Amino acid sequence: MKEQNHKQKLLYVDDEILNLYLFRDYFKNEFDVMIAQSGKEAMDVLSKNEDIKFVISDMRMPHMNGLEFISKAQEIRPKITYCILTGYDLTPEIEKAIGEKKVARYFSKPLDPTEILLFLSAGPNNE
């Protein structure tokens, strides 16, 4: 029996290629995972895919950090649930973005697939 593809689309943004592949592998059974290696590439993916429900972005990336990317992305896709995943501590900048509802959640690296899956399973929070 063939499984129908009703998976929600999730975009993961990280400048480390290994992290992109690991993330996609962790979540491929639950989500249609798309990946981008920069904020610029992610903006291109978002502009071509109107049905993305979640975006998880690394915070520290060259040229455009995670919050800068999310700020630009929200201009074209305001209803997506955006999250930050970082190997660094929670910064006042990230806390402010969460308080202003620009970022739904902060996750720390190394990533905990179960924690992320539980949060995402609750569904998009901006609909």
N, C-alpha and C positions, 0 to 999 in steps of 0.2 A: 504494500500500500504506500503510495507516494505521499509524502508530507507536503501540505500546501504551505507556500511561503507567505506567512503573515507576520514575519519578524519586523519589528520596528528598526528603523535605521539609526545607527549611532556613528558619529564621526569622532575619531580620536586623533589628536594633534600632538606630535612630539618630534623634536629634532633628532632624536636617537632612533635609528632605523630598527635596531633590535627591540626596543620598547614597543614600537609600532607592531611588529610581527607577533611579539608575545601577547600584547593586548588583544589583537585580533584572534589569536589562537584561544585565549581564555574565554572569549565571549561569542565565538562564532556559532555556537549552538543555540544561543538565546537571542542574538541580534544580528542584523545585517550590518556588519562592521565595515566602515569606510575609514581609510587612514590618510593623513596628510603630514608631511615632514616640515611644514612651516605655516605660519599664519597666512601668508600669501596664497600658498597652495590650498589651504583650508577654505579661504574665501572663494576660490574658484570652485571647489567642490560644493560649497553651500549655494553658490549662484546657479548651479546646474541641477540641484536636488532639493526640491521644495518639500519633500516628505521626511526629512531628517528630524527626529524627535529629540535626540540628545547630542550634546557636544561635550567631550571631556578633553581638556587641553592641559598640557604641561605648562608650568608657569615660566620657567627660564628657558628661553629660546633666542637665538640670534635674530636681529633685525626687528622683531616684534614679540614682546612677551605675551603670556597667556591672557592677561587682563586687557592689554591693548587689542589683541585679536578679538576677544569677546566683545569689547566695546564696538569695534567695527562690524562684527558679525550681527550684533543685535540691531544694527541699522537696517539690514536687509532681511533678517530672520528673527524678529522679536519674540516669537512664541516658543522657540526652542528652549529646552532646559539645559543650562550651561553649568559645567563643573570644572574645578581646577584640580589637577593632580600634580604634586610637587614633592621633591625630595628634601625640601627645606621647611623650616618652621612656618607656621601661620603668621603672615605679616599683617601689619595694620592696613596695608593696601588691600589685601584679600579680605580681611574682616570687614572693611568698609564696603567692598563690593557685595559681600553677603548681606550686610545690613541694608543695603540699597536694593536688594533683590536682583542684582545683575548676575550674581553667581548663586546657584542653588545650594552648592555643597563643595566643600574642600576635602580632598582625599590626600593622604600622604604616601610617599613611596618608601619602601617597596609596596606596591599596590597589594591590597587584599581583595581578591576577586569576589569573595563572599560579601564583603561590606558594600562593594560597588553594585553587585547584582541585587542585593536587598533594596538598596536605594532606588535603582533604576526600575525594579519590578513594581514599585509603587506607581509608576507611570509618570508621564510628563506633568510637571506642576504648574505650567504656565498656560494651560488651555482654558 
